Amino acid sequence: MKELQTSYKKPFLILAVLLIIFTLANISLGSVRIPISDILTILSGGKAVKISWETIILNYRLPKAITAILVGSGLSVSGLLMQTLFRNPLAGPFVLGISSGASLGVALLLLGSGFLGGFIGMLHLENWAIAIAASIGSFLVLSAVIITANRVRNTMSILIIGLMFGSLTSAIISVLSYFSSSEQIKQYVFWSFGSVGNLTWNEILIFSSIYCIGMLITFTIIKPLNSFLLGENYAKSLGIDIKRTRILVLLVTSLLTGVITAFAGPIAFVGLAVPHVIKLIFTTASHKILLPATAILGAIVLLICDTIAQLPTSEFTLPINAITSLFGAPIVIWLLVRKKKIYV
């Protein structure tokens, strides 16, 4: 903890200030611009100049900002865990096929009526149906991955099996799409764009509860994560239970990725890129530093992307998936080219 309080105190302070600034900017900007002074007044329990602003902030923009923070930080931490476990800079939160499983659950719900009957097609009228379908799909893939992890000794084999799960679910979704109407395909495509603006306070409560469980487990395995960077044999020499740690990492990543995909859809780029940016900024391999820094920067990145996606002063909203990749990928490429060494 002494390391955190000395050499990395200033970068963490800057990240914290940026998080506050971009949270307020995200709440302020949109089809209706709301002054930050009025936002602070409303959040502190006061009355704004316009009554409609209070409704906009408390019922839409504040939940959206909180969702963006949870999604961005959760995906970034999941990406860091995967890159550490597999010791592969290209590993991200979706390599285990958890997101693909969630997508398959939603595809069965939205596209299944043309192939599996009318009853399934009627279910998507329920508000919670998409989240439940995605959760079931991700849980089934999670179960398969954990069973595999218990049977396979080589960590890289788990990575390959996860990729195979992703290919299998994509094939099933393609078959469902073939038998679906254009309207059903359109619904599924819109869901696949990703969104942080459709959650109610009850949904955020459930989302944040699962998120907190995942994060708490993550911070209990910091020492094993650091030892994994030097290889499984080194970790064993330190007395680390490899199988238990591997299961915990897979469980945490699956929990975070599954709940995020269930409530916000599949959001690309953030989980893969943010850990690399943090490693370039902090130049350390200690997860005591990397985990909180990655979570904060991930939240900031998604707040920025969501602010851009909602096109301030316009009624239109762009797909957040397009923004995360369009603006983020060139930045990461530039950072990686500029810095020759990266901690993996």
ZAFIDREN-696726 format. One line per field, with one value per residue (C-alpha): residue in one letter; chain; x, y, z. Coordinates in nm, 3 decimals. Layout:
BEGIN
midren	c(A_...) $
dodren	c(A_...) $
x	c(X_...) $
y	c(Y_...) $
z	c(Z_...) $
//
This chain:
BEGIN
midren	c(M_K_E_L_Q_T_S_Y_K_K_P_F_L_I_L_A_V_L_L_I_I_F_T_L_A_N_I_S_L_G_S_V_R_I_P_I_S_D_I_L_T_I_L_S_G_G_K_A_V_K_I_S_W_E_T_I_I_L_N_Y_R_L_P_K_A_I_T_A_I_L_V_G_S_G_L_S_V_S_G_L_L_M_Q_T_L_F_R_N_P_L_A_G_P_F_V_L_G_I_S_S_G_A_S_L_G_V_A_L_L_L_L_G_S_G_F_L_G_G_F_I_G_M_L_H_L_E_N_W_A_I_A_I_A_A_S_I_G_S_F_L_V_L_S_A_V_I_I_T_A_N_R_V_R_N_T_M_S_I_L_I_I_G_L_M_F_G_S_L_T_S_A_I_I_S_V_L_S_Y_F_S_S_S_E_Q_I_K_Q_Y_V_F_W_S_F_G_S_V_G_N_L_T_W_N_E_I_L_I_F_S_S_I_Y_C_I_G_M_L_I_T_F_T_I_I_K_P_L_N_S_F_L_L_G_E_N_Y_A_K_S_L_G_I_D_I_K_R_T_R_I_L_V_L_L_V_T_S_L_L_T_G_V_I_T_A_F_A_G_P_I_A_F_V_G_L_A_V_P_H_V_I_K_L_I_F_T_T_A_S_H_K_I_L_L_P_A_T_A_I_L_G_A_I_V_L_L_I_C_D_T_I_A_Q_L_P_T_S_E_F_T_L_P_I_N_A_I_T_S_L_F_G_A_P_I_V_I_W_L_L_V_R_K_K_K_I_Y_V) $
dodren	c(A_A_A_A_A_A_A_A_A_A_A_A_A_A_A_A_A_A_A_A_A_A_A_A_A_A_A_A_A_A_A_A_A_A_A_A_A_A_A_A_A_A_A_A_A_A_A_A_A_A_A_A_A_A_A_A_A_A_A_A_A_A_A_A_A_A_A_A_A_A_A_A_A_A_A_A_A_A_A_A_A_A_A_A_A_A_A_A_A_A_A_A_A_A_A_A_A_A_A_A_A_A_A_A_A_A_A_A_A_A_A_A_A_A_A_A_A_A_A_A_A_A_A_A_A_A_A_A_A_A_A_A_A_A_A_A_A_A_A_A_A_A_A_A_A_A_A_A_A_A_A_A_A_A_A_A_A_A_A_A_A_A_A_A_A_A_A_A_A_A_A_A_A_A_A_A_A_A_A_A_A_A_A_A_A_A_A_A_A_A_A_A_A_A_A_A_A_A_A_A_A_A_A_A_A_A_A_A_A_A_A_A_A_A_A_A_A_A_A_A_A_A_A_A_A_A_A_A_A_A_A_A_A_A_A_A_A_A_A_A_A_A_A_A_A_A_A_A_A_A_A_A_A_A_A_A_A_A_A_A_A_A_A_A_A_A_A_A_A_A_A_A_A_A_A_A_A_A_A_A_A_A_A_A_A_A_A_A_A_A_A_A_A_A_A_A_A_A_A_A_A_A_A_A_A_A_A_A_A_A_A_A_A_A_A_A_A_A_A_A_A_A_A_A_A_A_A_A_A_A_A_A_A_A_A_A_A_A_A_A_A_A_A_A) $
x	c(0.000_0.302_0.374_0.023_0.059_0.388_0.484_0.130_-0.060_-0.064_-0.185_-0.466_-0.565_-0.578_-0.790_-1.031_-1.072_-1.126_-1.390_-1.584_-1.548_-1.666_-1.949_-2.084_-2.026_-2.213_-2.510_-2.500_-2.480_-2.754_-3.052_-3.115_-2.810_-2.833_-2.590_-2.356_-2.460_-2.818_-2.696_-2.512_-2.819_-3.047_-2.802_-2.773_-3.151_-3.230_-3.464_-3.349_-3.451_-3.672_-3.872_-3.822_-3.447_-3.495_-3.692_-3.433_-3.142_-3.288_-3.484_-3.257_-2.914_-2.795_-2.889_-2.718_-2.398_-2.390_-2.444_-2.158_-1.926_-2.020_-1.992_-1.663_-1.489_-1.627_-1.519_-1.175_-1.108_-1.230_-0.991_-0.701_-0.784_-0.793_-0.463_-0.303_-0.446_-0.356_-0.045_-0.172_-0.208_-0.487_-0.707_-1.020_-1.332_-1.518_-1.260_-1.432_-1.747_-1.954_-2.072_-2.147_-2.359_-2.551_-2.596_-2.730_-2.982_-3.105_-3.106_-3.326_-3.562_-3.576_-3.518_-3.654_-4.018_-3.944_-3.765_-3.884_-4.245_-4.460_-4.437_-4.071_-4.138_-4.402_-4.167_-3.962_-4.257_-4.154_-3.913_-3.681_-3.693_-3.378_-3.171_-3.292_-3.232_-2.879_-2.808_-2.921_-2.709_-2.399_-2.454_-2.468_-2.141_-1.990_-2.082_-1.920_-1.603_-1.569_-1.621_-1.354_-1.116_-1.141_-1.050_-0.780_-0.438_-0.316_-0.455_-0.419_-0.652_-0.925_-0.868_-0.905_-1.218_-1.369_-1.307_-1.473_-1.778_-1.793_-1.779_-2.047_-2.291_-2.227_-2.319_-2.644_-2.731_-2.672_-2.917_-3.177_-3.130_-3.193_-3.537_-3.629_-3.818_-3.654_-3.822_-3.681_-3.334_-3.360_-3.444_-3.145_-2.910_-3.021_-2.952_-2.606_-2.518_-2.501_-2.660_-2.617_-2.933_-3.219_-3.187_-3.428_-3.314_-3.428_-3.220_-2.919_-2.957_-2.934_-2.656_-2.446_-2.494_-2.348_-2.078_-1.972_-1.952_-1.724_-1.501_-1.471_-1.356_-1.107_-0.932_-0.887_-0.670_-0.419_-0.119_-0.198_-0.253_0.092_0.251_0.068_0.264_0.580_0.422_0.223_0.537_0.654_0.306_0.313_0.652_0.490_0.219_-0.054_-0.344_-0.340_-0.673_-0.860_-0.718_-0.797_-1.158_-1.196_-1.060_-1.294_-1.587_-1.525_-1.478_-1.791_-1.997_-1.889_-1.904_-2.232_-2.418_-2.281_-2.388_-2.725_-2.806_-2.603_-2.543_-2.205_-1.977_-1.645_-1.293_-1.299_-1.198_-0.917_-0.766_-0.796_-0.560_-0.290_-0.330_-0.304_0.011_0.165_0.073_0.179_0.460_0.406_0.293_0.149_-0.223_-0.255_-0.204_-0.340_-0.684_-0.814_-0.647_-0.798_-1.143_-1.131_-0.996_-1.249_-1.531_-1.387_-1.351_-1.708_-1.844_-1.660_-1.782_-2.140_-2.123_-2.006_-2.264_-2.557_-2.464_-2.503_-2.782_-2.916_-3.207_-3.008_-2.793_-2.515_-2.437_-2.193_-2.012_-1.918_-1.785_-1.572_-1.396_-1.383_-1.220_-1.039_-0.860_-0.641_-0.540_-0.427_-0.239_-0.056_0.030_0.160_0.372_0.507_0.599_0.802_0.770_0.440_0.380_0.173) $
y	c(0.000_0.229_0.207_0.331_0.627_0.754_0.719_0.650_0.897_1.172_0.952_0.813_1.164_1.271_0.968_1.041_1.404_1.300_1.048_1.322_1.565_1.318_1.191_1.546_1.605_1.284_1.393_1.750_1.684_1.538_1.647_1.898_2.062_2.102_2.336_2.159_2.398_2.272_1.910_1.962_2.131_1.841_1.575_1.754_1.749_2.102_2.233_2.311_2.608_2.378_2.091_1.882_1.883_1.700_1.426_1.397_1.369_1.139_0.907_0.886_1.048_0.958_0.588_0.596_0.746_0.490_0.209_0.341_0.344_-0.011_-0.144_0.031_-0.068_-0.424_-0.494_-0.342_-0.545_-0.860_-0.791_-0.745_-1.076_-1.262_-1.112_-1.212_-1.565_-1.650_-1.427_-1.311_-0.939_-1.023_-1.190_-0.997_-1.045_-1.219_-1.491_-1.748_-1.736_-1.592_-1.299_-1.537_-1.746_-1.435_-1.340_-1.688_-1.654_-1.323_-1.465_-1.754_-1.500_-1.249_-1.477_-1.804_-1.760_-1.831_-2.152_-2.269_-2.158_-1.862_-1.895_-1.793_-1.502_-1.368_-1.364_-1.064_-0.840_-0.868_-0.597_-0.843_-1.110_-1.004_-0.976_-1.316_-1.482_-1.338_-1.444_-1.802_-1.820_-1.686_-1.918_-2.225_-2.132_-2.046_-2.392_-2.554_-2.345_-2.428_-2.800_-2.776_-2.590_-2.875_-3.133_-2.944_-2.867_-2.635_-2.282_-2.217_-2.509_-2.324_-2.022_-2.232_-2.404_-2.063_-1.949_-2.268_-2.196_-1.853_-2.005_-2.261_-2.002_-1.776_-2.065_-2.128_-1.757_-1.760_-2.050_-1.868_-1.553_-1.747_-1.853_-1.513_-1.217_-0.885_-0.725_-0.990_-0.954_-0.579_-0.618_-0.844_-0.613_-0.314_-0.512_-0.608_-0.238_-0.214_0.053_0.190_0.401_0.155_0.048_0.129_0.184_-0.170_-0.317_-0.106_-0.239_-0.600_-0.512_-0.332_-0.611_-0.875_-0.629_-0.569_-0.944_-0.988_-0.698_-0.815_-1.159_-0.998_-0.800_-1.117_-1.281_-1.001_-1.203_-1.510_-1.281_-1.128_-1.471_-1.589_-1.334_-1.535_-1.865_-2.140_-2.323_-2.013_-1.970_-2.331_-2.272_-1.992_-2.228_-2.084_-2.321_-2.299_-2.473_-2.271_-1.941_-2.030_-2.114_-1.787_-1.582_-1.756_-1.714_-1.342_-1.275_-1.472_-1.292_-0.946_-1.017_-1.206_-0.942_-0.660_-0.833_-0.914_-0.555_-0.348_-0.579_-0.682_-0.378_-0.428_-0.284_-0.151_-0.473_-0.541_-0.193_-0.024_-0.264_-0.193_0.182_0.150_-0.064_0.202_0.482_0.312_0.085_-0.174_-0.535_-0.511_-0.583_-0.379_-0.080_-0.214_-0.330_0.001_0.205_-0.014_0.010_0.391_0.441_0.192_0.394_0.717_0.570_0.445_0.774_0.958_0.714_0.738_1.119_1.117_0.854_1.057_1.344_1.653_1.893_1.621_1.379_1.095_0.839_0.643_0.278_0.286_-0.019_0.182_0.470_0.250_0.090_0.391_0.626_0.379_0.144_0.414_0.550_0.210_0.138_0.470_0.398_0.050_0.179_0.463_0.239_-0.067_-0.241_-0.345_-0.543_-0.855) $
z	c(0.000_0.054_-0.319_-0.390_-0.156_-0.303_-0.669_-0.797_-0.582_-0.847_-1.140_-0.922_-0.818_-1.184_-1.274_-0.988_-1.097_-1.459_-1.348_-1.170_-1.462_-1.728_-1.508_-1.480_-1.853_-1.937_-1.726_-1.860_-2.235_-2.451_-2.656_-2.373_-2.221_-1.845_-1.662_-1.420_-1.141_-1.172_-1.180_-0.850_-0.704_-0.802_-0.682_-0.346_-0.303_-0.419_-0.689_-1.042_-1.255_-1.463_-1.312_-1.627_-1.568_-1.239_-1.415_-1.694_-1.452_-1.187_-1.416_-1.719_-1.718_-1.368_-1.411_-1.752_-1.608_-1.325_-1.577_-1.793_-1.489_-1.391_-1.747_-1.828_-1.505_-1.509_-1.866_-1.809_-1.495_-1.673_-1.959_-1.717_-1.546_-1.876_-1.995_-1.665_-1.655_-2.014_-2.026_-2.363_-2.455_-2.701_-2.439_-2.348_-2.135_-2.420_-2.503_-2.279_-2.488_-2.201_-2.411_-2.698_-2.463_-2.357_-2.723_-2.796_-2.514_-2.654_-3.008_-2.896_-2.740_-3.026_-3.324_-3.189_-3.284_-3.650_-3.564_-3.221_-3.213_-3.122_-2.742_-2.730_-2.961_-2.722_-2.422_-2.538_-2.455_-2.089_-1.964_-1.792_-2.060_-2.249_-1.931_-1.808_-2.146_-2.164_-1.805_-1.871_-2.187_-2.013_-1.712_-1.935_-2.104_-1.763_-1.636_-1.940_-1.898_-1.527_-1.593_-1.861_-1.627_-1.376_-1.641_-1.833_-1.686_-1.960_-1.927_-2.300_-2.369_-2.179_-2.403_-2.718_-2.584_-2.503_-2.860_-2.985_-2.771_-2.934_-3.283_-3.196_-3.062_-3.365_-3.593_-3.403_-3.417_-3.795_-3.831_-3.619_-3.827_-4.146_-4.022_-3.875_-4.016_-4.096_-3.793_-3.557_-3.705_-3.666_-3.294_-3.241_-3.431_-3.221_-2.903_-3.034_-3.072_-2.692_-2.474_-2.122_-2.126_-2.080_-1.717_-1.433_-1.075_-0.982_-1.263_-1.159_-0.803_-0.923_-1.169_-0.905_-0.649_-0.883_-0.991_-0.628_-0.559_-0.859_-0.759_-0.397_-0.511_-0.749_-0.476_-0.266_-0.532_-0.598_-0.476_-0.694_-0.993_-0.949_-0.929_-1.243_-1.447_-1.387_-1.484_-1.315_-1.197_-1.010_-0.861_-0.738_-0.575_-0.371_-0.250_-0.475_-0.545_-0.926_-0.986_-0.722_-0.848_-1.207_-1.115_-0.920_-1.211_-1.454_-1.215_-1.162_-1.534_-1.616_-1.351_-1.467_-1.840_-1.811_-1.611_-1.829_-2.150_-1.997_-1.905_-2.156_-2.451_-2.596_-2.578_-2.757_-2.728_-2.368_-2.194_-2.440_-2.468_-2.128_-1.943_-2.204_-2.162_-1.783_-1.811_-2.031_-1.790_-1.465_-1.599_-1.328_-1.313_-0.960_-0.956_-0.636_-0.866_-1.194_-1.072_-0.927_-1.203_-1.475_-1.317_-1.299_-1.653_-1.792_-1.635_-1.779_-2.130_-2.144_-2.006_-2.285_-2.551_-2.427_-2.422_-2.785_-2.883_-2.757_-2.993_-2.770_-2.882_-3.115_-3.075_-3.233_-3.050_-3.219_-3.132_-2.841_-2.983_-3.290_-3.079_-2.849_-3.145_-3.377_-3.130_-2.905_-3.141_-3.311_-2.969_-2.846_-3.171_-3.132_-2.768_-2.847_-3.137_-2.925_-2.631_-2.723_-2.387_-2.234_-1.919_-1.985) $
//
